[in-house]
Amino acid sequence: MSGWSRHNGTAVALDLESVDTDQLIPARFMSTPRSEGYGGFLLHDLRFGSDGEALADFPLNNTPEASVLVTRRNFGSGSSREAAVYALVDFGIRAVIAPSFGDIFASNAVNNGLLPARADTATVDSLIGYLAGGPAKAHVDLDRGMAEIGGVRVRFDLDAVWREKLINGWDDIDLTEQHRPAISDYRNWRAESQPWAFPAERAAGSSTDAQPSK
Amino acid sequence: MRTLLDKLWDDHEVLRRDDGASLLWVDRHLVHEGSHHAFAKLKARGGRVAEPGLTYGVVDHYAPTRGPAASPAIVRMIQTLERNTDAHGILCFGLEDPRQGIVHVVGPEQGLTLPGLLINCGDSHTSTHGAFGALAFGIGATEVAHVLATQTIWQKKPKSLRMTVTGSLGPGVGAKDIALAWIAKLGADGARGHAIEYTGDAVTGLSMEGRMTLCNLSIEGGARFGMIAPDEATFDYIAGRPFAPEGADLDRAVDTWRRLPSDAGAVFDREETMLATDIAPIVTWGTSPEDALPVTSTVPDPSRLNGSEADRARAALDYMGLVPGRALTDIQIDQVFIGSCTNARIEDLRAAAAVLAGRRSRVPGLVSPGSHQVKAQAEEEGLDRVFTDAGLDWVGSGCSMCVAMNGDAVESGKRCASTTNRNFRGRQGRGARTHLMSPAMVAAAAVAGRLADVRPLLEGRDAA
């Protein structure tokens, strides 16, 4: 994942509360390999009729270049499926601005370079009102925690850890590898003090494939 | 003075960075078919699974419940999990394994879930395991890959929320009703950013199965973590489970676990309280778990709400095909589903069977036990015959119609009374209309052919 600190693009409004992960990507698409691209699955059942026809009045269908989504509370609530984030990212979305996000969705977003920007409800109300007239130019600045949409300036909240991660595009596994010795020390302590936390090692002497007894 | 959360966190913290992120040790990592993205990420790095002995695979999301898999894609998902777990030396409870079931049923059942452990799984209902006083939370694919590679996870400590439920639950009211009641009260994002510790005599009075249901639904109110301090009921449940410690090991473990409950006087970031006597059997009417009301209520009227809330209610009622002001008990259903990681344990099946015994269901439906073992136990008790005599299908175990990935789906426009966890649009299939409720309430709905209050149906019966 590559980092970013500024983005210039196009904002659209998705005037809905509680857009959950099952709406972001219906479960039936999730056996697809990522390499095939998930953008077409984004909000599939809201964007397309049951005949597969794109619904003309759905915002994203008119603005395929959209990269900033402004939406209402509890966005991304529900499941841990990272595919919900893949669908947004593969469509081209870089930032979502909303009053609140599902916790797991938000951390998945940051792990994929997608900004979950929290703004207060009144600000989001006015942005959605503004965007009702159509998409607008958007500028997002992670360092300053600010976005500018059609001339309206918005301050957003973002955890400091997440800000750093989005800017640096860090791979957590690489970071963690530097702490191998500390992890190894911890493991030894845990195996010593709470041996029951390691059932495979406990069973290694007898049977590793315990059968149910209850 | 530390809370249960503080103790669990301190116990697993390998290190903490200056910015506040903790690197936590993971005791149990549960993987399922949906973990294929994470295994692919690991493969792309050329990485190995750090602790195959602490990683367990379970086939559940795509598990067929009736005959062969419904499509080649489903077969491929199951085979991919089995291939990945094989390649990394991970024990996998596959379709033919007598220990197979839904991951959040199997973990506790096998004694893999223990107090004081940190448990991760790429599934938002991992909070279920918190019922044992474990720090258990759902993670996404990038995090799953990180746990596979390092057996650790980076997390910022959530705020603590103590939810105290006091008093006695009425007949026909259980853990599912407690959960839906608080989610309706606080909202589907009401506990966002918090780890909930459930306490009070209405909580400690629940069985382990009931506690799992309550913790399972934490995420539906926005909390990634839900937990209950371990006590004698917890220790009794664990004793004799295949992967649980035994003998002197168990004694030593129990001594340690007894020190886990929050210290008297420990301070929580937030407190919420509820009276058990205020909680009635609950059903959902809309498309978010917060759209929940006592079954004795009427369908809400959006014109009495404001702004975006009114818009959402209107859209929800439109999707659900409901008319404001009508009694909830006038809503006719097309089918029922009893199953899922929320409500497919033996006690759930007993509660539904207690209502259905000697009665017929007016609608078709599926009963999918949470695991092979729950299925065997239910059959030993004759519960399967209660369900089939009532006209319902008794099928295999898996996530089934809760998430509709295995081909078990509700048809568009059909209305299902369901013991599951999400009434989201399209969750049970495109256009499906889901009403969430307890197993006893689903059984009552089956008997009535519409949403119904279970309490009159329990008169003169043991509620189980």
Interface residues (C-beta under 8 A of the other chain):
Chain A: D15 L16 E17 S18 D20 D22 Q23 P26 A27 R28 M30 S31 P33 R34 D45 S50 R72 R73 N74 S77 G78 S79 S80 R81 E82 A83 V85 S100 F101 G102 D103 I104 S107 N108 N111 N112 D125 D159 A160 V161 E164 D172 I173 T176 E177 H179 A182 I183 Y186 R187 R190 Q194 P195 W196 A197 F198 P199 A200 E201 R202 A203 T208 D209 A210 Q211 P212 S213 K214
Chain B: V14 L15 R17 D19 G20 A21 L23 W25 D27 G34 H37 A40 R45 G47 P52 G53 L54 Y62 A73 I74 R76 M77 L91 P98 R99 E109 Q110 G111 L112 L114 G116 L117 G122 D123 S124 T126 G138 I139 G140 A141 T142 E143 A145 H146 A149 T150 Q151 T152 W154 K156 G187 A188 D189 R192 G193 I219 G222 A223 R224 G240 R241 P242 F243 A244 P245 D249 L250 R252 A253 T256 T287 S288 G307 S308 E309 D311 R312 A315 Q373 V403 A404 M405 S412 R422 F424 R425 G426 R427 R430 G431
